[in-house]
Structures are given as C-alpha cells and as structure tokens.
Amino acid sequence: MLFFDINAQGCNIVLMNCLLNDTRFILIFLFISCSVNAQVALPTFQGAHRAAKPAETPWGSNCGSPTGTNNTWNYMMGYKFTPQANGMVTKLGGYFNGTKTLRLWRVSSGELLASVSVSDPDNSWAYADITPVTVTSGVQYYVALYTNSNGGAYKSGRSYPTTYGNIRIDKCSYKQSYNSDTYPSSWSGEVTNYMYGMADITFVPN
C-alpha cells in the first residue's frame, strides 16, 4: 500500500509500505514533514524620473519694456546666440505688432532649421510652436524676424555678449530689405548695445 497525505499549508508527506508474507512482517513507516513559510521578495524598481527643466525665453524674460515700437522698418532683424547647454528650441516668437515671419538658422552652415508665422496684434510677446530643433552647446545660431515695414520694436542700452540662463546672446544682426529662407551672406549692421526686431526663442535644456 502506498499512501500520500499532502497538506496545502506546507507539505506533510506520509509514506507507508506494508509487506506481508508467511514468515515476516515488515512495516516501514516514513514520515516526512515540512512546513514552509517562505516569502520571496521580488526587487522593486522605481524608474529614474527626472523632472523636466523649465523652458527659457532668454530675451523675452530679460528685456523689460522696449525702447520703441511700431517702427516701419523693412529689415530682417534678430540675434545670434550660443547655447551653454544642449537642448531644444521649441518655439519662435518676439515682441512686435502684426504678423511676422520668424526663422532660425545654424550660423556655421547657413542651414535653415525652422520657420513660422507669428501673429501679435497688440505689441506684446507672442510665440508659436515649431517642430523641436536640437541645438548644441557651443554652436552659434541666429533667430530673426522680418519686420515687413510695420510694427517693429527695439531695445537700447544693452551690452552683449550676455548670458541669460543657458543661452548666451552674442550680438544683434540685421539686414535691410531682406526676407528669405537663405542665410544672409552679409549684414547691414551688427551691434552689441541695441536689440532690433525683438525676436526670441523658447529653449528647453536637456
């Protein structure tokens, strides 16, 4: 006879084997008892969560009130800048009146990286989304708007280069009667004490 008794709480096993014959009786009793109360702790993984760094508008957040508005210039105007950290430009915008075309270039290659139309009907800061553009620390870029002969603004009394957050503004550059996706081969002027056009970016550092 073979008999098993298994307890669900652990494991209790009873084995009985009886052998009978004419001359002998052998009883083999084997008792095995095991009570297992094991708790297996699986490792808990908490994914590393890094809070997104705040977006920066280097010129819009540090300009203050413009010196003049509603100028009837026919220029492309903006600033050259050098990121101090890797990141992305997610918006282009500025301070002006009316609808303007904003553009972003990489200076070294002259490559147009983004272009967008932005409407600002009342001389205030306005930005529009672009497909995010990856920018590299130490590489110079140029953001500009075309004034379209109306609604142009400027700020005097500046001193560049100046670093705001993770963006160093290097200088203000402008070209008369120019509205093109092609990077200018020359400039009508580049200054370090004025900001003409009041173009800007939204930068999100990595």
C-alpha contacts under 8 A as a table, 3 or more apart, distances in Angstrom:
res1	aa1	res2	aa2	distance
1	M	16	M	6.62
1	M	17	N	5.46
1	M	18	C	6.24
2	L	15	L	6.31
2	L	16	M	5.66
2	L	17	N	5.85
3	F	14	V	6.52
3	F	15	L	5.47
3	F	16	M	5.95
4	F	13	I	5.76
4	F	14	V	5.22
4	F	15	L	5.84
5	D	12	N	6.25
5	D	13	I	5.11
5	D	14	V	5.54
6	I	11	C	5.56
6	I	12	N	5.09
6	I	13	I	5.50
6	I	14	V	7.99
7	N	10	G	5.74
7	N	11	C	5.12
7	N	12	N	5.36
7	N	13	I	7.85
8	A	11	C	6.54
9	Q	35	S	7.39
9	Q	36	V	7.93
10	G	34	C	6.43
10	G	35	S	4.61
10	G	36	V	5.25
10	G	37	N	7.38
11	C	33	S	6.42
11	C	34	C	5.32
11	C	35	S	5.92
11	C	36	V	7.38
12	N	32	I	6.27
12	N	33	S	4.55
12	N	34	C	5.90
12	N	35	S	7.48
13	I	31	F	6.36
13	I	32	I	5.29
13	I	33	S	6.07
14	V	29	F	7.89
14	V	30	L	6.31
14	V	31	F	4.99
14	V	32	I	6.34
15	L	29	F	6.34
15	L	30	L	5.26
15	L	31	F	6.34
16	M	27	L	7.70
16	M	28	I	6.18
16	M	29	F	5.13
16	M	30	L	6.44
17	N	27	L	6.49
17	N	28	I	5.54
17	N	29	F	6.81
18	C	25	F	7.79
18	C	26	I	6.28
18	C	27	L	5.14
18	C	28	I	6.50
19	L	25	F	6.25
19	L	26	I	5.55
19	L	27	L	6.75
20	L	24	R	6.49
20	L	25	F	5.11
20	L	26	I	6.75
21	N	24	R	5.71
21	N	25	F	6.64
53	K	204	V	6.77
53	K	205	P	6.43
53	K	206	N	7.25
54	P	204	V	6.55
54	P	205	P	7.81
55	A	202	T	6.35
55	A	203	F	5.57
55	A	204	V	4.59
55	A	205	P	7.36
56	E	61	S	7.82
56	E	165	G	7.21
56	E	166	N	7.98
56	E	202	T	5.48
56	E	203	F	4.98
56	E	204	V	6.22
57	T	60	G	5.38
57	T	61	S	5.63
57	T	200	D	6.82
57	T	201	I	5.78
57	T	202	T	4.77
57	T	203	F	6.38
58	P	61	S	5.71
58	P	62	N	6.40
58	P	164	Y	5.44
58	P	165	G	6.93
58	P	167	I	6.45
58	P	200	D	7.21
58	P	201	I	7.17
58	P	202	T	7.54
58	P	203	F	7.93
59	W	62	N	5.27
59	W	63	C	5.52
59	W	164	Y	7.80
59	W	198	M	7.76
59	W	199	A	7.88
59	W	200	D	5.87
59	W	201	I	7.79
60	G	63	C	5.61
60	G	64	G	7.75
60	G	94	G	7.14
60	G	95	Y	7.84
60	G	125	W	7.07
60	G	200	D	6.61
61	S	64	G	7.54
62	N	164	Y	7.55
63	C	66	P	7.25
63	C	155	K	7.55
65	S	155	K	7.81
66	P	69	T	7.04
66	P	153	A	6.72
66	P	154	Y	5.79
66	P	155	K	4.93
66	P	156	S	7.94
67	T	153	A	7.56
67	T	154	Y	5.85
67	T	155	K	4.75
67	T	156	S	6.18
68	G	71	N	7.49
68	G	153	A	5.46
68	G	154	Y	5.54
68	G	155	K	6.86
69	T	96	F	7.21
69	T	123	N	7.42
69	T	151	G	6.44
69	T	152	G	5.73
69	T	153	A	4.16
69	T	154	Y	6.71
70	N	96	F	7.44
70	N	97	N	6.66
70	N	150	N	6.07
70	N	151	G	3.86
70	N	152	G	5.05
70	N	153	A	6.19
71	N	149	S	7.55
71	N	150	N	5.79
71	N	151	G	5.45
71	N	152	G	4.59
71	N	153	A	6.33
72	T	147	T	7.73
72	T	148	N	7.79
72	T	149	S	4.39
72	T	150	N	4.17
72	T	151	G	6.37
72	T	152	G	6.37
73	W	147	T	6.19
73	W	148	N	6.99
73	W	149	S	4.59
73	W	150	N	6.23
73	W	152	G	6.48
74	N	146	Y	7.44
74	N	147	T	5.80
74	N	148	N	5.37
74	N	149	S	4.44
74	N	150	N	7.68
74	N	176	Q	6.13
74	N	177	S	5.26
74	N	178	Y	7.52
75	Y	146	Y	5.84
75	Y	147	T	5.67
75	Y	148	N	7.06
75	Y	149	S	7.54
75	Y	174	Y	6.67
75	Y	175	K	5.56
75	Y	176	Q	4.33
75	Y	177	S	5.14
75	Y	178	Y	5.84
75	Y	179	N	7.60
76	M	144	A	6.31
76	M	145	L	5.53
76	M	146	Y	4.30
76	M	147	T	6.26
76	M	174	Y	5.52
76	M	175	K	5.32
76	M	176	Q	6.44
76	M	177	S	7.22
76	M	178	Y	5.68
76	M	179	N	6.32
76	M	197	G	7.68
77	M	144	A	5.08
77	M	145	L	5.54
77	M	146	Y	6.43
77	M	147	T	7.40
77	M	172	C	7.51
77	M	173	S	6.12
77	M	174	Y	4.32
77	M	175	K	6.65
77	M	196	Y	5.93
77	M	197	G	4.87
77	M	198	M	7.69
77	M	199	A	7.35
78	G	142	Y	7.11
78	G	143	V	5.48
78	G	144	A	3.86
78	G	145	L	6.28
78	G	172	C	5.75
78	G	173	S	5.70
78	G	174	Y	6.34
78	G	195	M	7.40
78	G	196	Y	6.46
78	G	197	G	5.71
78	G	198	M	6.52
78	G	199	A	5.33
78	G	200	D	7.75
79	Y	142	Y	5.73
79	Y	143	V	5.69
79	Y	144	A	6.50
79	Y	169	I	6.83
79	Y	170	D	7.16
79	Y	171	K	5.64
79	Y	172	C	4.28
79	Y	173	S	5.60
79	Y	195	M	7.54
79	Y	199	A	7.29
80	K	140	Q	6.69
80	K	141	Y	5.55
80	K	142	Y	4.29
80	K	143	V	6.52
80	K	169	I	6.13
80	K	170	D	5.48
80	K	171	K	5.60
80	K	172	C	6.40
80	K	173	S	6.99
81	F	140	Q	5.55
81	F	141	Y	5.38
81	F	142	Y	6.22
81	F	143	V	8.00
81	F	167	I	6.65
81	F	168	R	5.49
81	F	169	I	4.36
81	F	170	D	5.23
81	F	171	K	7.42
82	T	137	S	6.88
82	T	138	G	5.74
82	T	139	V	5.63
82	T	140	Q	4.49
82	T	141	Y	6.30
82	T	167	I	5.99
82	T	168	R	5.18
82	T	169	I	6.55
82	T	170	D	7.08
83	P	86	N	6.87
83	P	135	V	7.34
83	P	136	T	6.59
83	P	137	S	4.77
83	P	138	G	5.93
83	P	139	V	6.80
83	P	140	Q	7.33
83	P	166	N	5.89
83	P	167	I	4.55
83	P	168	R	6.07
84	Q	137	S	4.87
84	Q	138	G	6.14
84	Q	166	N	4.98
84	Q	167	I	5.74
84	Q	168	R	6.86
85	A	136	T	6.83
85	A	137	S	4.58
85	A	138	G	7.77
85	A	166	N	5.96
85	A	167	I	7.84
85	A	205	P	6.31
85	A	206	N	7.40
86	N	134	T	7.66
86	N	135	V	5.95
86	N	136	T	4.67
86	N	137	S	4.87
86	N	205	P	5.94
86	N	206	N	5.84
87	G	134	T	5.87
87	G	135	V	5.57
87	G	136	T	6.72
87	G	137	S	7.97
87	G	203	F	6.96
87	G	204	V	5.54
87	G	205	P	4.06
87	G	206	N	4.71
88	M	132	P	5.91
88	M	133	V	5.21
88	M	134	T	4.41
88	M	135	V	5.55
88	M	203	F	5.72
88	M	204	V	5.28
88	M	205	P	6.40
88	M	206	N	7.57
89	V	92	L	7.85
89	V	132	P	5.61
89	V	133	V	5.13
89	V	134	T	6.54
89	V	135	V	6.98
89	V	201	I	6.59
89	V	202	T	5.60
89	V	203	F	4.53
89	V	204	V	6.36
90	T	129	D	6.06
90	T	130	I	5.66
90	T	131	T	6.59
90	T	132	P	4.52
90	T	133	V	6.54
90	T	201	I	7.62
90	T	202	T	5.67
90	T	203	F	6.26
90	T	204	V	7.20
91	K	127	Y	6.05
91	K	128	A	5.36
91	K	129	D	4.47
91	K	130	I	5.32
91	K	132	P	7.57
91	K	201	I	5.73
91	K	202	T	4.94
91	K	203	F	7.57
92	L	102	L	6.35
92	L	103	R	7.52
92	L	104	L	7.99
92	L	116	V	7.24
92	L	127	Y	5.40
92	L	128	A	5.68
92	L	129	D	6.80
92	L	130	I	7.13
92	L	143	V	7.99
92	L	199	A	7.69
92	L	200	D	6.01
92	L	201	I	4.62
92	L	202	T	6.35
93	G	102	L	6.71
93	G	118	V	6.55
93	G	125	W	7.22
93	G	126	A	5.41
93	G	127	Y	3.87
93	G	128	A	6.16
93	G	199	A	5.87
93	G	200	D	5.20
93	G	201	I	6.06
93	G	202	T	7.99
94	G	124	S	7.89
94	G	125	W	5.39
94	G	126	A	5.69
94	G	127	Y	6.50
94	G	197	G	7.94
94	G	198	M	5.42
94	G	199	A	4.21
94	G	200	D	4.95
94	G	201	I	7.73
95	Y	120	D	7.69
95	Y	123	N	6.11
95	Y	124	S	5.16
95	Y	125	W	4.53
95	Y	126	A	6.56
95	Y	153	A	6.83
95	Y	197	G	7.71
95	Y	198	M	5.42
95	Y	199	A	6.66
96	F	120	D	6.41
96	F	121	P	8.00
96	F	122	D	7.58
96	F	123	N	4.86
96	F	124	S	6.29
96	F	125	W	7.29
96	F	151	G	5.44
96	F	152	G	5.56
96	F	153	A	5.81
96	F	197	G	7.61
96	F	198	M	7.22
97	N	119	S	7.89
97	N	120	D	5.42
97	N	121	P	5.24
97	N	122	D	5.48
97	N	123	N	4.63
97	N	124	S	7.41
97	N	150	N	7.44
97	N	151	G	4.29
97	N	152	G	6.83
98	G	119	S	5.77
98	G	120	D	5.17
98	G	121	P	4.91
98	G	122	D	7.39
98	G	123	N	7.99
98	G	150	N	7.57
98	G	151	G	6.13
99	T	117	S	6.79
99	T	118	V	5.51
99	T	119	S	4.12
99	T	120	D	6.02
99	T	121	P	7.41
100	K	117	S	5.69
100	K	118	V	5.41
100	K	119	S	6.45
100	K	145	L	6.28
100	K	146	Y	6.00
100	K	147	T	6.39
100	K	148	N	7.21
101	T	115	S	7.04
101	T	116	V	5.80
101	T	117	S	4.50
101	T	118	V	6.34
101	T	145	L	5.48
101	T	146	Y	5.66
102	L	115	S	5.58
102	L	116	V	5.36
102	L	117	S	6.13
102	L	118	V	7.12
102	L	143	V	7.24
102	L	144	A	5.70
102	L	145	L	4.39
102	L	146	Y	6.85
102	L	199	A	7.53
103	R	112	L	7.37
103	R	113	L	7.64
103	R	114	A	5.64
103	R	115	S	4.37
103	R	116	V	6.65
103	R	143	V	5.70
103	R	144	A	5.51
103	R	145	L	6.35
103	R	181	D	7.56
104	L	112	L	6.05
104	L	113	L	5.44
104	L	114	A	5.14
104	L	115	S	6.46
104	L	141	Y	7.15
104	L	142	Y	5.68
104	L	143	V	4.53
104	L	144	A	6.72
105	W	110	G	6.09
105	W	111	E	5.45
105	W	112	L	4.47
105	W	113	L	5.28
105	W	114	A	7.22
105	W	141	Y	5.63
105	W	142	Y	5.18
105	W	143	V	6.56
105	W	183	Y	7.11
106	R	109	S	5.95
106	R	110	G	5.46
106	R	111	E	5.38
106	R	112	L	6.70
106	R	113	L	6.94
106	R	139	V	7.92
106	R	140	Q	6.46
106	R	141	Y	4.49
106	R	142	Y	6.38
107	V	110	G	5.08
107	V	111	E	7.33
107	V	140	Q	5.78
107	V	141	Y	5.10
107	V	142	Y	6.31
108	S	140	Q	7.21
110	G	182	T	7.42
110	G	183	Y	5.20
111	E	182	T	7.93
111	E	183	Y	7.18
112	L	115	S	7.77
112	L	181	D	6.52
112	L	182	T	7.17
112	L	183	Y	7.24
113	L	133	V	6.90
114	A	130	I	6.89
114	A	131	T	7.61
114	A	133	V	7.52
115	S	130	I	7.58
116	V	128	A	7.09
116	V	129	D	7.98
116	V	130	I	6.95
117	S	128	A	7.52
118	V	126	A	7.05
118	V	127	Y	6.53
118	V	128	A	5.97
119	S	126	A	7.16
120	D	123	N	6.53
120	D	124	S	6.62
120	D	125	W	7.33
120	D	126	A	5.89
121	P	124	S	7.92
123	N	151	G	7.69
127	Y	201	I	7.94
130	I	133	V	7.93
135	V	139	V	7.58
136	T	139	V	5.67
143	V	199	A	6.61
143	V	200	D	6.73
143	V	201	I	7.31
144	A	197	G	7.48
144	A	199	A	5.52
144	A	200	D	7.65
145	L	197	G	6.67
145	L	199	A	5.95
146	Y	178	Y	7.53
146	Y	179	N	6.04
147	T	150	N	6.07
147	T	151	G	6.77
147	T	152	G	5.64
147	T	197	G	7.00
149	S	152	G	7.65
152	G	196	Y	7.99
152	G	197	G	5.78
152	G	198	M	7.99
153	A	196	Y	6.51
153	A	197	G	5.37
153	A	198	M	6.13
154	Y	194	Y	7.21
154	Y	195	M	5.46
154	Y	196	Y	4.45
154	Y	197	G	5.67
154	Y	198	M	5.95
155	K	158	R	7.50
155	K	194	Y	5.73
155	K	195	M	5.09
155	K	196	Y	6.59
155	K	198	M	7.64
156	S	193	N	6.38
156	S	194	Y	4.55
156	S	195	M	6.49
157	G	193	N	5.66
157	G	194	Y	6.25
158	R	192	T	6.86
158	R	193	N	4.32
158	R	194	Y	5.54
158	R	195	M	7.37
159	S	162	T	6.87
159	S	192	T	5.59
159	S	193	N	4.86
159	S	194	Y	7.72
160	Y	169	I	6.62
160	Y	170	D	5.63
160	Y	171	K	5.78
160	Y	192	T	4.84
160	Y	193	N	6.60
161	P	168	R	6.50
161	P	169	I	5.44
161	P	170	D	4.23
161	P	171	K	6.27
161	P	192	T	7.14
162	T	168	R	5.50
162	T	169	I	5.45
162	T	170	D	6.72
163	T	166	N	6.94
163	T	167	I	5.57
163	T	168	R	3.91
163	T	169	I	6.07
164	Y	167	I	5.39
164	Y	168	R	6.11
164	Y	169	I	7.61
165	G	168	R	7.95
166	N	205	P	7.41
170	D	192	T	7.57
171	K	190	E	6.65
171	K	191	V	5.90
171	K	192	T	5.00
172	C	190	E	5.50
172	C	191	V	5.30
172	C	192	T	6.20
172	C	194	Y	6.86
172	C	195	M	5.62
172	C	196	Y	6.75
173	S	187	W	6.85
173	S	188	S	7.95
173	S	189	G	5.98
173	S	190	E	4.35
173	S	191	V	6.63
173	S	196	Y	7.99
174	Y	187	W	5.96
174	Y	188	S	5.94
174	Y	189	G	5.63
174	Y	190	E	6.47
174	Y	196	Y	7.61
175	K	178	Y	6.04
175	K	184	P	7.75
175	K	186	S	7.72
175	K	187	W	5.03
175	K	188	S	4.66
175	K	189	G	6.76
176	Q	188	S	6.13
180	S	183	Y	7.50
184	P	187	W	6.92
187	W	190	E	6.95
191	V	194	Y	6.27
191	V	195	M	7.96
192	T	195	M	7.86
195	M	198	M	6.22
